[in-house]
């Protein structure tokens, strides 16, 4: 079995989020709604970042 510390960062984050949500004693439907909000927020941030021209000088 491989160690979680060797797993991709997205897997490590997913495990942390699952633990946080499972120990928070929140109903599943509320968790799913919250995750939809978070997902939509990050999609919006990703789209904004794609529209913003890179201003970093080389």
Predicted model as a PDB file, atoms N, CA, C, CB and O in Angstrom, pLDDT in the B-factor column:
MODEL        1                                                                  
ATOM      1  N   UNK A   1       0.853  -1.181   0.000  1.00 56.00           N  
ATOM      2  CA  UNK A   1       0.000   0.000   0.000  1.00 56.00           C  
ATOM      3  C   UNK A   1       0.892   1.235   0.000  1.00 56.00           C  
ATOM      4  CB  UNK A   1      -0.967   0.003   1.228  1.00 56.00           C  
ATOM      5  O   UNK A   1       1.837   1.312   0.785  1.00 56.00           O  
ATOM      6  N   UNK A   2       0.605   2.205  -0.873  1.00 71.00           N  
ATOM      7  CA  UNK A   2       1.421   3.412  -0.933  1.00 71.00           C  
ATOM      8  C   UNK A   2       0.938   4.405   0.115  1.00 71.00           C  
ATOM      9  CB  UNK A   2       1.374   4.041  -2.346  1.00 71.00           C  
ATOM     10  O   UNK A   2      -0.213   4.367   0.551  1.00 71.00           O  
ATOM     11  N   UNK A   3       1.819   5.271   0.499  1.00 88.00           N  
ATOM     12  CA  UNK A   3       1.534   6.264   1.515  1.00 88.00           C  
ATOM     13  C   UNK A   3       0.762   7.432   0.918  1.00 88.00           C  
ATOM     14  CB  UNK A   3       2.828   6.753   2.163  1.00 88.00           C  
ATOM     15  O   UNK A   3       0.959   7.793  -0.242  1.00 88.00           O  
ATOM     16  N   UNK A   4      -0.107   8.011   1.712  1.00 90.00           N  
ATOM     17  CA  UNK A   4      -0.864   9.167   1.254  1.00 90.00           C  
ATOM     18  C   UNK A   4       0.061  10.341   0.955  1.00 90.00           C  
ATOM     19  CB  UNK A   4      -1.906   9.568   2.298  1.00 90.00           C  
ATOM     20  O   UNK A   4      -0.226  11.148   0.071  1.00 90.00           O  
ATOM     21  N   UNK A   5       1.160  10.440   1.680  1.00 91.00           N  
ATOM     22  CA  UNK A   5       2.073  11.561   1.440  1.00 91.00           C  
ATOM     23  C   UNK A   5       2.725  11.484   0.060  1.00 91.00           C  
ATOM     24  CB  UNK A   5       3.152  11.595   2.517  1.00 91.00           C  
ATOM     25  O   UNK A   5       3.255  12.480  -0.435  1.00 91.00           O  
ATOM     26  N   UNK A   6       2.687  10.313  -0.557  1.00 94.00           N  
ATOM     27  CA  UNK A   6       3.216  10.135  -1.907  1.00 94.00           C  
ATOM     28  C   UNK A   6       2.145  10.300  -2.974  1.00 94.00           C  
ATOM     29  CB  UNK A   6       3.855   8.774  -2.036  1.00 94.00           C  
ATOM     30  O   UNK A   6       2.445  10.284  -4.168  1.00 94.00           O  
ATOM     31  N   UNK A   7       0.898  10.459  -2.547  1.00 96.00           N  
ATOM     32  CA  UNK A   7      -0.224  10.584  -3.479  1.00 96.00           C  
ATOM     33  C   UNK A   7      -0.219  11.978  -4.106  1.00 96.00           C  
ATOM     34  CB  UNK A   7      -1.574  10.315  -2.757  1.00 96.00           C  
ATOM     35  O   UNK A   7       0.374  12.905  -3.555  1.00 96.00           O  
ATOM     36  N   UNK A   8      -0.877  12.127  -5.254  1.00 96.00           N  
ATOM     37  CA  UNK A   8      -1.005  13.452  -5.864  1.00 96.00           C  
ATOM     38  C   UNK A   8      -1.676  14.431  -4.895  1.00 96.00           C  
ATOM     39  CB  UNK A   8      -1.812  13.364  -7.180  1.00 96.00           C  
ATOM     40  O   UNK A   8      -2.468  14.028  -4.042  1.00 96.00           O  
ATOM     41  N   UNK A   9      -1.354  15.706  -5.035  1.00 96.00           N  
ATOM     42  CA  UNK A   9      -1.907  16.721  -4.126  1.00 96.00           C  
ATOM     43  C   UNK A   9      -3.432  16.736  -4.112  1.00 96.00           C  
ATOM     44  CB  UNK A   9      -1.396  18.094  -4.514  1.00 96.00           C  
ATOM     45  O   UNK A   9      -4.047  16.946  -3.066  1.00 96.00           O  
ATOM     46  N   UNK A  10      -4.044  16.510  -5.282  1.00 96.00           N  
ATOM     47  CA  UNK A  10      -5.511  16.526  -5.309  1.00 96.00           C  
ATOM     48  C   UNK A  10      -6.097  15.378  -4.492  1.00 96.00           C  
ATOM     49  CB  UNK A  10      -6.018  16.447  -6.752  1.00 96.00           C  
ATOM     50  O   UNK A  10      -7.172  15.522  -3.911  1.00 96.00           O  
ATOM     51  N   UNK A  11      -5.409  14.251  -4.442  1.00 95.00           N  
ATOM     52  CA  UNK A  11      -5.856  13.122  -3.621  1.00 95.00           C  
ATOM     53  C   UNK A  11      -5.694  13.445  -2.146  1.00 95.00           C  
ATOM     54  CB  UNK A  11      -5.075  11.844  -3.974  1.00 95.00           C  
ATOM     55  O   UNK A  11      -6.577  13.147  -1.342  1.00 95.00           O  
ATOM     56  N   UNK A  12      -4.574  14.049  -1.788  1.00 96.00           N  
ATOM     57  CA  UNK A  12      -4.341  14.443  -0.394  1.00 96.00           C  
ATOM     58  C   UNK A  12      -5.409  15.435   0.066  1.00 96.00           C  
ATOM     59  CB  UNK A  12      -2.932  15.060  -0.231  1.00 96.00           C  
ATOM     60  O   UNK A  12      -5.950  15.309   1.164  1.00 96.00           O  
ATOM     61  N   UNK A  13      -5.708  16.421  -0.779  1.00 96.00           N  
ATOM     62  CA  UNK A  13      -6.732  17.408  -0.438  1.00 96.00           C  
ATOM     63  C   UNK A  13      -8.099  16.744  -0.310  1.00 96.00           C  
ATOM     64  CB  UNK A  13      -6.781  18.524  -1.496  1.00 96.00           C  
ATOM     65  O   UNK A  13      -8.854  17.049   0.612  1.00 96.00           O  
ATOM     66  N   UNK A  14      -8.415  15.847  -1.222  1.00 96.00           N  
ATOM     67  CA  UNK A  14      -9.700  15.145  -1.172  1.00 96.00           C  
ATOM     68  C   UNK A  14      -9.842  14.362   0.133  1.00 96.00           C  
ATOM     69  CB  UNK A  14      -9.842  14.197  -2.377  1.00 96.00           C  
ATOM     70  O   UNK A  14     -10.902  14.383   0.759  1.00 96.00           O  
ATOM     71  N   UNK A  15      -8.792  13.682   0.538  1.00 96.00           N  
ATOM     72  CA  UNK A  15      -8.830  12.916   1.793  1.00 96.00           C  
ATOM     73  C   UNK A  15      -9.046  13.860   2.973  1.00 96.00           C  
ATOM     74  CB  UNK A  15      -7.517  12.102   1.986  1.00 96.00           C  
ATOM     75  O   UNK A  15      -9.840  13.569   3.868  1.00 96.00           O  
ATOM     76  N   UNK A  16      -8.338  14.991   2.974  1.00 96.00           N  
ATOM     77  CA  UNK A  16      -8.514  15.966   4.055  1.00 96.00           C  
ATOM     78  C   UNK A  16      -9.942  16.505   4.093  1.00 96.00           C  
ATOM     79  CB  UNK A  16      -7.524  17.123   3.893  1.00 96.00           C  
ATOM     80  O   UNK A  16     -10.537  16.630   5.163  1.00 96.00           O  
ATOM     81  N   UNK A  17     -10.486  16.822   2.919  1.00 95.00           N  
ATOM     82  CA  UNK A  17     -11.853  17.339   2.861  1.00 95.00           C  
ATOM     83  C   UNK A  17     -12.867  16.298   3.312  1.00 95.00           C  
ATOM     84  CB  UNK A  17     -12.181  17.801   1.449  1.00 95.00           C  
ATOM     85  O   UNK A  17     -13.806  16.619   4.041  1.00 95.00           O  
ATOM     86  N   UNK A  18     -12.687  15.066   2.889  1.00 95.00           N  
ATOM     87  CA  UNK A  18     -13.591  13.988   3.304  1.00 95.00           C  
ATOM     88  C   UNK A  18     -13.556  13.835   4.819  1.00 95.00           C  
ATOM     89  CB  UNK A  18     -13.208  12.652   2.618  1.00 95.00           C  
ATOM     90  O   UNK A  18     -14.600  13.713   5.460  1.00 95.00           O  
ATOM     91  N   UNK A  19     -12.360  13.842   5.386  1.00 95.00           N  
ATOM     92  CA  UNK A  19     -12.244  13.725   6.842  1.00 95.00           C  
ATOM     93  C   UNK A  19     -12.956  14.892   7.532  1.00 95.00           C  
ATOM     94  CB  UNK A  19     -10.756  13.680   7.264  1.00 95.00           C  
ATOM     95  O   UNK A  19     -13.728  14.685   8.469  1.00 95.00           O  
ATOM     96  N   UNK A  20     -12.695  16.109   7.069  1.00 95.00           N  
ATOM     97  CA  UNK A  20     -13.321  17.287   7.658  1.00 95.00           C  
ATOM     98  C   UNK A  20     -14.844  17.195   7.592  1.00 95.00           C  
ATOM     99  CB  UNK A  20     -12.840  18.554   6.949  1.00 95.00           C  
ATOM    100  O   UNK A  20     -15.533  17.469   8.575  1.00 95.00           O  
ATOM    101  N   UNK A  21     -15.356  16.812   6.442  1.00 95.00           N  
ATOM    102  CA  UNK A  21     -16.806  16.744   6.272  1.00 95.00           C  
ATOM    103  C   UNK A  21     -17.431  15.601   7.069  1.00 95.00           C  
ATOM    104  CB  UNK A  21     -17.147  16.589   4.804  1.00 95.00           C  
ATOM    105  O   UNK A  21     -18.521  15.755   7.621  1.00 95.00           O  
ATOM    106  N   UNK A  22     -16.755  14.469   7.132  1.00 94.00           N  
ATOM    107  CA  UNK A  22     -17.299  13.334   7.881  1.00 94.00           C  
ATOM    108  C   UNK A  22     -17.279  13.576   9.384  1.00 94.00           C  
ATOM    109  CB  UNK A  22     -16.519  12.074   7.558  1.00 94.00           C  
ATOM    110  O   UNK A  22     -18.111  13.027  10.106  1.00 94.00           O  
ATOM    111  N   UNK A  23     -16.357  14.377   9.859  1.00 95.00           N  
ATOM    112  CA  UNK A  23     -16.281  14.636  11.301  1.00 95.00           C  
ATOM    113  C   UNK A  23     -17.066  15.879  11.710  1.00 95.00           C  
ATOM    114  CB  UNK A  23     -14.830  14.789  11.727  1.00 95.00           C  
ATOM    115  O   UNK A  23     -17.139  16.198  12.896  1.00 95.00           O  
ATOM    116  N   UNK A  24     -17.649  16.578  10.753  1.00 94.00           N  
ATOM    117  CA  UNK A  24     -18.381  17.808  11.071  1.00 94.00           C  
ATOM    118  C   UNK A  24     -19.834  17.564  11.432  1.00 94.00           C  
ATOM    119  CB  UNK A  24     -18.315  18.754   9.910  1.00 94.00           C  
ATOM    120  O   UNK A  24     -20.524  18.490  11.861  1.00 94.00           O  
ATOM    121  N   UNK A  25     -20.309  16.353  11.270  1.00 92.00           N  
ATOM    122  CA  UNK A  25     -21.683  15.987  11.633  1.00 92.00           C  
ATOM    123  C   UNK A  25     -22.719  16.867  10.924  1.00 92.00           C  
ATOM    124  CB  UNK A  25     -21.868  16.089  13.147  1.00 92.00           C  
ATOM    125  O   UNK A  25     -23.649  17.383  11.543  1.00 92.00           O  
ATOM    126  N   UNK A  26     -22.529  17.022   9.608  1.00 94.00           N  
ATOM    127  CA  UNK A  26     -23.460  17.781   8.778  1.00 94.00           C  
ATOM    128  C   UNK A  26     -24.168  16.795   7.856  1.00 94.00           C  
ATOM    129  CB  UNK A  26     -22.722  18.903   7.958  1.00 94.00           C  
ATOM    130  O   UNK A  26     -23.571  15.829   7.380  1.00 94.00           O  
ATOM    131  N   UNK A  27     -25.438  17.053   7.615  1.00 95.00           N  
ATOM    132  CA  UNK A  27     -26.213  16.156   6.757  1.00 95.00           C  
ATOM    133  C   UNK A  27     -25.620  16.114   5.343  1.00 95.00           C  
ATOM    134  CB  UNK A  27     -27.691  16.603   6.705  1.00 95.00           C  
ATOM    135  O   UNK A  27     -25.085  17.104   4.844  1.00 95.00           O  
ATOM    136  N   UNK A  28     -25.733  14.952   4.724  1.00 95.00           N  
ATOM    137  CA  UNK A  28     -25.136  14.724   3.414  1.00 95.00           C  
ATOM    138  C   UNK A  28     -25.651  15.706   2.369  1.00 95.00           C  
ATOM    139  CB  UNK A  28     -25.406  13.306   2.962  1.00 95.00           C  
ATOM    140  O   UNK A  28     -24.868  16.208   1.563  1.00 95.00           O  
ATOM    141  N   UNK A  29     -26.944  15.988   2.367  1.00 97.00           N  
ATOM    142  CA  UNK A  29     -27.465  16.905   1.348  1.00 97.00           C  
ATOM    143  C   UNK A  29     -26.897  18.311   1.522  1.00 97.00           C  
ATOM    144  CB  UNK A  29     -28.997  16.950   1.405  1.00 97.00           C  
ATOM    145  O   UNK A  29     -26.700  19.015   0.531  1.00 97.00           O  
ATOM    146  N   UNK A  30     -26.633  18.729   2.738  1.00 97.00           N  
ATOM    147  CA  UNK A  30     -26.022  20.030   2.990  1.00 97.00           C  
ATOM    148  C   UNK A  30     -24.576  20.037   2.501  1.00 97.00           C  
ATOM    149  CB  UNK A  30     -26.086  20.380   4.491  1.00 97.00           C  
ATOM    150  O   UNK A  30     -24.120  21.010   1.900  1.00 97.00           O  
ATOM    151  N   UNK A  31     -23.861  18.948   2.763  1.00 96.00           N  
ATOM    152  CA  UNK A  31     -22.470  18.824   2.297  1.00 96.00           C  
ATOM    153  C   UNK A  31     -22.421  18.912   0.781  1.00 96.00           C  
ATOM    154  CB  UNK A  31     -21.841  17.491   2.776  1.00 96.00           C  
ATOM    155  O   UNK A  31     -21.585  19.629   0.230  1.00 96.00           O  
ATOM    156  N   UNK A  32     -23.301  18.195   0.104  1.00 97.00           N  
ATOM    157  CA  UNK A  32     -23.301  18.207  -1.360  1.00 97.00           C  
ATOM    158  C   UNK A  32     -23.627  19.592  -1.915  1.00 97.00           C  
ATOM    159  CB  UNK A  32     -24.301  17.187  -1.893  1.00 97.00           C  
ATOM    160  O   UNK A  32     -23.031  20.021  -2.903  1.00 97.00           O  
ATOM    161  N   UNK A  33     -24.559  20.282  -1.293  1.00 98.00           N  
ATOM    162  CA  UNK A  33     -24.879  21.651  -1.732  1.00 98.00           C  
ATOM    163  C   UNK A  33     -23.679  22.567  -1.525  1.00 98.00           C  
ATOM    164  CB  UNK A  33     -26.108  22.201  -0.965  1.00 98.00           C  
ATOM    165  O   UNK A  33     -23.361  23.383  -2.390  1.00 98.00           O  
ATOM    166  N   UNK A  34     -23.016  22.433  -0.386  1.00 97.00           N  
ATOM    167  CA  UNK A  34     -21.836  23.255  -0.107  1.00 97.00           C  
ATOM    168  C   UNK A  34     -20.726  22.958  -1.101  1.00 97.00           C  
ATOM    169  CB  UNK A  34     -21.338  23.018   1.324  1.00 97.00           C  
ATOM    170  O   UNK A  34     -20.052  23.876  -1.567  1.00 97.00           O  
ATOM    171  N   UNK A  35     -20.530  21.699  -1.428  1.00 97.00           N  
ATOM    172  CA  UNK A  35     -19.503  21.335  -2.405  1.00 97.00           C  
ATOM    173  C   UNK A  35     -19.817  21.904  -3.780  1.00 97.00           C  
ATOM    174  CB  UNK A  35     -19.365  19.817  -2.491  1.00 97.00           C  
ATOM    175  O   UNK A  35     -18.905  22.300  -4.505  1.00 97.00           O  
ATOM    176  N   UNK A  36     -21.093  21.953  -4.149  1.00 98.00           N  
ATOM    177  CA  UNK A  36     -21.482  22.579  -5.419  1.00 98.00           C  
ATOM    178  C   UNK A  36     -21.110  24.061  -5.418  1.00 98.00           C  
ATOM    179  CB  UNK A  36     -23.002  22.409  -5.670  1.00 98.00           C  
ATOM    180  O   UNK A  36     -20.619  24.582  -6.419  1.00 98.00           O  
ATOM    181  N   UNK A  37     -21.345  24.741  -4.288  1.00 98.00           N  
ATOM    182  CA  UNK A  37     -21.006  26.153  -4.190  1.00 98.00           C  
ATOM    183  C   UNK A  37     -19.502  26.341  -4.333  1.00 98.00           C  
ATOM    184  CB  UNK A  37     -21.498  26.738  -2.857  1.00 98.00           C  
ATOM    185  O   UNK A  37     -19.048  27.214  -5.071  1.00 98.00           O  
ATOM    186  N   UNK A  38     -18.732  25.521  -3.625  1.00 97.00           N  
ATOM    187  CA  UNK A  38     -17.279  25.612  -3.692  1.00 97.00           C  
ATOM    188  C   UNK A  38     -16.791  25.333  -5.103  1.00 97.00           C  
ATOM    189  CB  UNK A  38     -16.632  24.641  -2.705  1.00 97.00           C  
ATOM    190  O   UNK A  38     -15.936  26.055  -5.615  1.00 97.00           O  
ATOM    191  N   UNK A  39     -17.320  24.296  -5.736  1.00 97.00           N  
ATOM    192  CA  UNK A  39     -16.908  23.946  -7.101  1.00 97.00           C  
ATOM    193  C   UNK A  39     -17.193  25.092  -8.063  1.00 97.00           C  
ATOM    194  CB  UNK A  39     -17.629  22.670  -7.573  1.00 97.00           C  
ATOM    195  O   UNK A  39     -16.347  25.459  -8.878  1.00 97.00           O  
ATOM    196  N   UNK A  40     -18.389  25.649  -7.957  1.00 97.00           N  
ATOM    197  CA  UNK A  40     -18.746  26.763  -8.848  1.00 97.00           C  
ATOM    198  C   UNK A  40     -17.847  27.969  -8.604  1.00 97.00           C  
ATOM    199  CB  UNK A  40     -20.219  27.160  -8.652  1.00 97.00           C  
ATOM    200  O   UNK A  40     -17.466  28.661  -9.549  1.00 97.00           O  
ATOM    201  N   UNK A  41     -17.510  28.222  -7.359  1.00 98.00           N  
ATOM    202  CA  UNK A  41     -16.625  29.337  -7.037  1.00 98.00           C  
ATOM    203  C   UNK A  41     -15.247  29.138  -7.659  1.00 98.00           C  
ATOM    204  CB  UNK A  41     -16.500  29.500  -5.519  1.00 98.00           C  
ATOM    205  O   UNK A  41     -14.679  30.073  -8.224  1.00 98.00           O  
ATOM    206  N   UNK A  42     -14.713  27.934  -7.556  1.00 96.00           N  
ATOM    207  CA  UNK A  42     -13.389  27.684  -8.117  1.00 96.00           C  
ATOM    208  C   UNK A  42     -13.393  27.654  -9.640  1.00 96.00           C  
ATOM    209  CB  UNK A  42     -12.847  26.383  -7.589  1.00 96.00           C  
ATOM    210  O   UNK A  42     -12.405  28.032 -10.269  1.00 96.00           O  
ATOM    211  N   UNK A  43     -14.483  27.213 -10.230  1.00 96.00           N  
ATOM    212  CA  UNK A  43     -14.597  27.276 -11.691  1.00 96.00           C  
ATOM    213  C   UNK A  43     -14.603  28.735 -12.132  1.00 96.00           C  
ATOM    214  CB  UNK A  43     -15.883  26.545 -12.185  1.00 96.00           C  
ATOM    215  O   UNK A  43     -13.956  29.092 -13.116  1.00 96.00           O  
ATOM    216  N   UNK A  44     -15.334  29.576 -11.405  1.00 96.00           N  
ATOM    217  CA  UNK A  44     -15.374  30.997 -11.723  1.00 96.00           C  
ATOM    218  C   UNK A  44     -13.982  31.624 -11.593  1.00 96.00           C  
ATOM    219  CB  UNK A  44     -16.373  31.721 -10.806  1.00 96.00           C  
ATOM    220  O   UNK A  44     -13.573  32.410 -12.448  1.00 96.00           O  
ATOM    221  N   UNK A  45     -13.258  31.280 -10.531  1.00 96.00           N  
ATOM    222  CA  UNK A  45     -11.902  31.797 -10.342  1.00 96.00           C  
ATOM    223  C   UNK A  45     -10.980  31.333 -11.466  1.00 96.00           C  
ATOM    224  CB  UNK A  45     -11.342  31.352  -8.981  1.00 96.00           C  
ATOM    225  O   UNK A  45     -10.141  32.096 -11.946  1.00 96.00           O  
ATOM    226  N   UNK A  46     -11.139  30.094 -11.875  1.00 95.00           N  
ATOM    227  CA  UNK A  46     -10.315  29.554 -12.957  1.00 95.00           C  
ATOM    228  C   UNK A  46     -10.601  30.288 -14.260  1.00 95.00           C  
ATOM    229  CB  UNK A  46     -10.564  28.044 -13.129  1.00 95.00           C  
ATOM    230  O   UNK A  46      -9.684  30.603 -15.018  1.00 95.00           O  
ATOM    231  N   UNK A  47     -11.871  30.556 -14.514  1.00 94.00           N  
ATOM    232  CA  UNK A  47     -12.241  31.270 -15.740  1.00 94.00           C  
ATOM    233  C   UNK A  47     -11.695  32.694 -15.707  1.00 94.00           C  
ATOM    234  CB  UNK A  47     -13.776  31.290 -15.920  1.00 94.00           C  
ATOM    235  O   UNK A  47     -11.212  33.188 -16.725  1.00 94.00           O  
ATOM    236  N   UNK A  48     -11.761  33.354 -14.569  1.00 94.00           N  
ATOM    237  CA  UNK A  48     -11.231  34.712 -14.445  1.00 94.00           C  
ATOM    238  C   UNK A  48      -9.719  34.725 -14.650  1.00 94.00           C  
ATOM    239  CB  UNK A  48     -11.585  35.302 -13.070  1.00 94.00           C  
ATOM    240  O   UNK A  48      -9.181  35.622 -15.301  1.00 94.00           O  
ATOM    241  N   UNK A  49      -9.043  33.733 -14.095  1.00 93.00           N  
ATOM    242  CA  UNK A  49      -7.588  33.651 -14.249  1.00 93.00           C  
ATOM    243  C   UNK A  49      -7.217  33.447 -15.714  1.00 93.00           C  
ATOM    244  CB  UNK A  49      -7.015  32.505 -13.389  1.00 93.00           C  
ATOM    245  O   UNK A  49      -6.201  33.965 -16.176  1.00 93.00           O  
ATOM    246  N   UNK A  50      -8.033  32.698 -16.441  1.00 93.00           N  
ATOM    247  CA  UNK A  50      -7.761  32.451 -17.852  1.00 93.00           C  
ATOM    248  C   UNK A  50      -7.948  33.718 -18.685  1.00 93.00           C  
ATOM    249  CB  UNK A  50      -8.668  31.340 -18.376  1.00 93.00           C  
ATOM    250  O   UNK A  50      -7.304  33.882 -19.721  1.00 93.00           O  
ATOM    251  N   UNK A  51      -8.831  34.615 -18.231  1.00 90.00           N  
ATOM    252  CA  UNK A  51      -9.091  35.866 -18.947  1.00 90.00           C  
ATOM    253  C   UNK A  51      -8.064  36.937 -18.623  1.00 90.00           C  
ATOM    254  CB  UNK A  51     -10.477  36.378 -18.616  1.00 90.00           C  
ATOM    255  O   UNK A  51      -7.875  37.871 -19.402  1.00 90.00           O  
ATOM    256  N   UNK A  52      -7.404  36.812 -17.491  1.00 82.00           N  
ATOM    257  CA  UNK A  52      -6.449  37.825 -17.049  1.00 82.00           C  
ATOM    258  C   UNK A  52      -5.120  37.618 -17.740  1.00 82.00           C  
ATOM    259  CB  UNK A  52      -6.271  37.784 -15.526  1.00 82.00           C  
ATOM    260  O   UNK A  52      -4.524  36.548 -17.621  1.00 82.00           O  
ATOM    261  N   UNK A  53      -4.643  38.617 -18.458  1.00 76.00           N  
ATOM    262  CA  UNK A  53      -3.342  38.456 -19.136  1.00 76.00           C  
ATOM    263  C   UNK A  53      -2.210  38.363 -18.115  1.00 76.00           C  
ATOM    264  CB  UNK A  53      -3.082  39.635 -20.110  1.00 76.00           C  
ATOM    265  O   UNK A  53      -2.258  38.977 -17.049  1.00 76.00           O  
ATOM    266  N   UNK A  54      -1.227  37.606 -18.458  1.00 66.00           N  
ATOM    267  CA  UNK A  54      -0.068  37.434 -17.591  1.00 66.00           C  
ATOM    268  C   UNK A  54       0.757  38.710 -17.618  1.00 66.00           C  
ATOM    269  CB  UNK A  54       0.786  36.211 -18.029  1.00 66.00           C  
ATOM    270  O   UNK A  54       1.149  39.169 -18.691  1.00 66.00           O  
ATOM    271  N   UNK A  55       1.027  39.295 -16.445  1.00 65.00           N  
ATOM    272  CA  UNK A  55       1.782  40.538 -16.360  1.00 65.00           C  
ATOM    273  C   UNK A  55       3.170  40.328 -15.773  1.00 65.00           C  
ATOM    274  CB  UNK A  55       1.025  41.548 -15.532  1.00 65.00           C  
ATOM    275  O   UNK A  55       3.904  41.291 -15.553  1.00 65.00           O  
ATOM    276  N   UNK A  56       3.525  39.101 -15.523  1.00 65.00           N  
ATOM    277  CA  UNK A  56       4.825  38.804 -14.937  1.00 65.00           C  
ATOM    278  C   UNK A  56       5.911  38.984 -15.984  1.00 65.00           C  
ATOM    279  CB  UNK A  56       4.855  37.375 -14.362  1.00 65.00           C  
ATOM    280  O   UNK A  56       5.825  38.449 -17.089  1.00 65.00           O  
ATOM    281  N   UNK A  57       6.938  39.746 -15.617  1.00 64.00           N  
ATOM    282  CA  UNK A  57       8.060  39.967 -16.527  1.00 64.00           C  
ATOM    283  C   UNK A  57       9.065  38.841 -16.380  1.00 64.00           C  
ATOM    284  CB  UNK A  57       8.733  41.331 -16.258  1.00 64.00           C  
ATOM    285  O   UNK A  57       9.273  38.304 -15.291  1.00 64.00           O  
ATOM    286  N   UNK A  58       9.677  38.498 -17.491  1.00 59.00           N  
ATOM    287  CA  UNK A  58      10.697  37.438 -17.485  1.00 59.00           C  
ATOM    288  C   UNK A  58      12.068  38.045 -17.455  1.00 59.00           C  
ATOM    289  CB  UNK A  58      10.556  36.520 -18.707  1.00 59.00           C  
ATOM    290  O   UNK A  58      13.064  37.322 -17.446  1.00 59.00           O  
TER     291      UNK A  58                                                      
ENDMDL                                                                          
END                                                                             
